C-alpha cells in the first residue's frame, strides 16, 4: 500500500487516529510521546482542526474489534465507512502506522531525527507531542476560539506562522487603525515556562499593547487559555543566552 497523507481527508485522518489508538492502546499513546489518552485526543484533535472528542469517538467505534479492556460502541455494529477504513489499514505494522499518524500534521520523524539537536535524540518519541503542543495544536485552538474573544471582536484573522515576522497571527478590523499581533504558545500542564525568540521579543517590545501572548494551557487534561496583552510589561522574562557554533560548507562554482 502506498501511503500518501496528502490524499487523505480530515475525517479519514480522524478515523485512522481512532483506529490507531484502539488497536495499539496505551502503547500507541506512548509511541507518539503522549502521557495519556486525554492528551493524545486533545493535541491530535486540535492539530487536525477538529474537536478532541472526535478522535475519542472513533477509538470507541473500533474498540469492539480489538481485545482491549474497553467495550466501546459494542451495542451496535461498526459503521460502514469506518469498516472501510479498518479493512484498508488494519494490516499496517506498528512503526508504519505510527509514522502515518505523525505525517497527518506534516511531521516526518526520519527528517527531524537528522536535524534535531543531539541532546533531543534520546527523547525522540516525545518530540512529536511536544512540537504539536507548542505549535500546531495551540495555533488551531486559537483559530477555533478567536471569533468569540472580546479582545479580537470583529477582527479578520491572517495566519503569519510561515512569514517569520515574530508572531503567529495578524488581526485587522475596521474599528482599529493598526493591526494586532498574536503569538501563540502551548503548555502540557496548567503552568509552565514559555520562551520568546529574539525576533518575538523584539516585535513585542516594538508593538507594546498591540502584541498579545495567547497561551493554551493544560493540553494534558482539558485545555484552556490565558491572554497576556503587552506581555513584556506584565510578565517577568529572564534573558538566557547560549553560544552556538555555526559551520558553513563553501564551494566555488
Rosetta blueprint (number, residue, H / E / L):
1 X L
2 X L
3 X L
4 X L
5 X H
6 X H
7 X H
8 X L
9 X L
10 X H
11 X H
12 X H
13 X H
14 X H
15 X H
16 X H
17 X H
18 X H
19 X H
20 X H
21 X H
22 X H
23 X H
24 X H
25 X H
26 X H
27 X H
28 X H
29 X H
30 X H
31 X H
32 X L
33 X L
34 X L
35 X L
36 X L
37 X H
38 X H
39 X H
40 X H
41 X H
42 X H
43 X H
44 X H
45 X H
46 X H
47 X H
48 X L
49 X L
50 X L
51 X L
52 X H
53 X H
54 X H
55 X H
56 X H
57 X H
58 X H
59 X H
60 X H
61 X H
62 X H
63 X H
64 X L
65 X L
66 X L
67 X L
68 X L
69 X L
70 X L
71 X L
72 X L
73 X L
74 X L
75 X L
76 X L
77 X L
78 X L
79 X L
80 X H
81 X H
82 X H
83 X H
84 X H
85 X H
86 X H
87 X H
88 X H
89 X H
90 X L
91 X L
92 X L
93 X L
94 X H
95 X H
96 X H
97 X H
98 X H
99 X H
100 X H
101 X H
102 X H
103 X H
104 X L
105 X L
106 X L
107 X L
108 X L
109 X H
110 X H
111 X H
112 X H
113 X H
114 X H
115 X H
116 X L
117 X L
118 X H
119 X H
120 X H
121 X H
122 X H
123 X H
124 X H
125 X H
126 X H
127 X H
128 X H
129 X H
130 X H
131 X H
132 X H
133 X H
134 X H
135 X L
136 X H
137 X H
138 X H
139 X H
140 X H
141 X H
142 X H
143 X H
144 X H
145 X H
146 X H
147 X H
148 X H
149 X L
150 X H
151 X H
152 X H
153 X L
154 X L
155 X L
156 X E
157 X E
158 X E
159 X E
160 X L
161 X L
162 X L
163 X L
164 X L
165 X L
166 X L
167 X L
168 X L
169 X E
170 X E
171 X E
172 X E
173 X L
174 X L
175 X L
176 X L
177 X L
178 X L
179 X L
180 X E
181 X E
182 X E
183 X E
184 X E
185 X E
186 X E
187 X L
188 X L
189 X L
190 X L
191 X L
192 X L
193 X L
194 X L
195 X L
196 X L
197 X L
198 X H
199 X H
200 X H
201 X H
202 X H
203 X H
204 X H
205 X H
206 X H
207 X H
208 X H
209 X H
210 X H
211 X E
212 X E
213 X E
214 X E
215 X E
216 X E
217 X E
218 X L
219 X L
220 X L
221 X L
222 X L
223 X L
224 X E
225 X E
226 X E
227 X E
228 X E
229 X E
230 X L
231 X H
232 X H
233 X H
234 X H
235 X L
236 X L
237 X L
238 X L
239 X L
240 X L
241 X L
242 X L
243 X L
244 X L
245 X L
246 X L
247 X L
248 X L
249 X L
250 X L
251 X L
252 X L
253 X L
